[in-house]
């Protein structure tokens, strides 16, 4: 029996909005949804990057449009939403990918010591409040605010939300308290929203990437000469598959979880994509 399945029509004529669309992970997802037949709305704060990606994907024949969007600016989100509705119609799928960490919310050492109060390095006690607020708000509040606005389009006919959580939500990593707490909040919010939206046929799930090399974590994982840092070696030793993930390895789970035919009874799931990191006890 011949199958009618085709990746090129996986999301035919679906309107997919992706925040943080210019980043390494989400630009890959933008292309994947474009290749699958969707109308892709690239929501990105960096205007230059947004329009650069738009042109790149248009040149490949995909249906895309870039929107300059700050996920912490409610008025801007509303304006972008109205423009999307004008350009493509109602949003069917929302991918909340805007996020990241910041060095000002990161400690220099993994463990506290008695020297921390009189140190030249950045200890927990010297973490900057504004930096912590920026990281937490970008990851959690940015997810909530965009969802609150764009999911209005899904109330009548249902839809799908995909949040991007992290391994930090399962087990907090050393040095990055604000990012870990924010991603734990994203996971909790995913489960809460899945229940809240369950009677409206709006499914809400998340992926939790393990360790993938991105622009934001490259300096933590590699020394200036390109060799793996001590932190990178610890990560590899704790990952049963003994490697970092490739960004393309996030595509399958993302498309699956947001497809209403293949994942129609799946909601409230946070799916690790981590090479076994979350399952490994270390012994």
Secondary structure in CASP SS format (residue, H / E / C, confidence):
PFRMAT SS
TARGET T0000
AUTHOR 0000-0000-0000
METHOD secondary structure of the structure
MODEL  1
X C 1.00
X C 1.00
X C 1.00
X C 1.00
X C 1.00
X C 1.00
X H 1.00
X H 1.00
X H 1.00
X C 1.00
X C 1.00
X C 1.00
X C 1.00
X C 1.00
X E 1.00
X E 1.00
X E 1.00
X E 1.00
X E 1.00
X C 1.00
X C 1.00
X C 1.00
X C 1.00
X H 1.00
X H 1.00
X H 1.00
X H 1.00
X H 1.00
X H 1.00
X H 1.00
X H 1.00
X H 1.00
X H 1.00
X H 1.00
X H 1.00
X C 1.00
X C 1.00
X C 1.00
X E 1.00
X E 1.00
X E 1.00
X E 1.00
X E 1.00
X E 1.00
X C 1.00
X C 1.00
X H 1.00
X H 1.00
X H 1.00
X H 1.00
X H 1.00
X H 1.00
X H 1.00
X H 1.00
X H 1.00
X H 1.00
X H 1.00
X H 1.00
X H 1.00
X C 1.00
X C 1.00
X C 1.00
X E 1.00
X E 1.00
X E 1.00
X E 1.00
X E 1.00
X E 1.00
X C 1.00
X C 1.00
X C 1.00
X C 1.00
X C 1.00
X H 1.00
X H 1.00
X H 1.00
X H 1.00
X H 1.00
X H 1.00
X H 1.00
X H 1.00
X H 1.00
X H 1.00
X H 1.00
X H 1.00
X H 1.00
X H 1.00
X C 1.00
X C 1.00
X C 1.00
X C 1.00
X C 1.00
X E 1.00
X E 1.00
X E 1.00
X E 1.00
X C 1.00
X C 1.00
X C 1.00
X C 1.00
X C 1.00
X C 1.00
X H 1.00
X H 1.00
X H 1.00
X C 1.00
X C 1.00
X C 1.00
X C 1.00
X C 1.00
X C 1.00
X C 1.00
X C 1.00
X C 1.00
X C 1.00
X H 1.00
X H 1.00
X H 1.00
X C 1.00
X C 1.00
X C 1.00
X C 1.00
X C 1.00
X H 1.00
X H 1.00
X H 1.00
X C 1.00
X C 1.00
X H 1.00
X H 1.00
X H 1.00
X H 1.00
X H 1.00
X H 1.00
X H 1.00
X H 1.00
X H 1.00
X H 1.00
X H 1.00
X H 1.00
X H 1.00
X H 1.00
X H 1.00
X H 1.00
X H 1.00
X H 1.00
X H 1.00
X H 1.00
X H 1.00
X H 1.00
X H 1.00
X H 1.00
X H 1.00
X H 1.00
X C 1.00
X C 1.00
X C 1.00
X C 1.00
X E 1.00
X E 1.00
X E 1.00
X E 1.00
X E 1.00
X E 1.00
X C 1.00
X C 1.00
X H 1.00
X H 1.00
X H 1.00
X C 1.00
X C 1.00
X C 1.00
X C 1.00
X C 1.00
X C 1.00
X C 1.00
X H 1.00
X H 1.00
X H 1.00
X H 1.00
X H 1.00
X H 1.00
X H 1.00
X H 1.00
X H 1.00
X H 1.00
X H 1.00
X H 1.00
X H 1.00
X H 1.00
X H 1.00
X H 1.00
X H 1.00
X H 1.00
X H 1.00
X H 1.00
X C 1.00
X H 1.00
X H 1.00
X H 1.00
X C 1.00
X E 1.00
X E 1.00
X E 1.00
X E 1.00
X E 1.00
X E 1.00
X E 1.00
X E 1.00
X C 1.00
X C 1.00
X E 1.00
X C 1.00
X C 1.00
X C 1.00
X C 1.00
X C 1.00
X H 1.00
X H 1.00
X H 1.00
X H 1.00
X E 1.00
X C 1.00
X C 1.00
X C 1.00
X C 1.00
X C 1.00
X E 1.00
X C 1.00
X H 1.00
X H 1.00
X H 1.00
X H 1.00
X H 1.00
X H 1.00
X H 1.00
X H 1.00
X C 1.00
X C 1.00
X C 1.00
X C 1.00
X C 1.00
X C 1.00
X C 1.00
X E 1.00
X C 1.00
X H 1.00
X H 1.00
X H 1.00
X H 1.00
X H 1.00
X H 1.00
X H 1.00
X H 1.00
X H 1.00
X H 1.00
X H 1.00
X H 1.00
X C 1.00
X C 1.00
X C 1.00
X C 1.00
X C 1.00
X C 1.00
X C 1.00
X C 1.00
X C 1.00
X C 1.00
X C 1.00
X E 1.00
X E 1.00
X E 1.00
X E 1.00
X C 1.00
X C 1.00
X C 1.00
X H 1.00
X H 1.00
X H 1.00
X C 1.00
X C 1.00
X C 1.00
X C 1.00
END
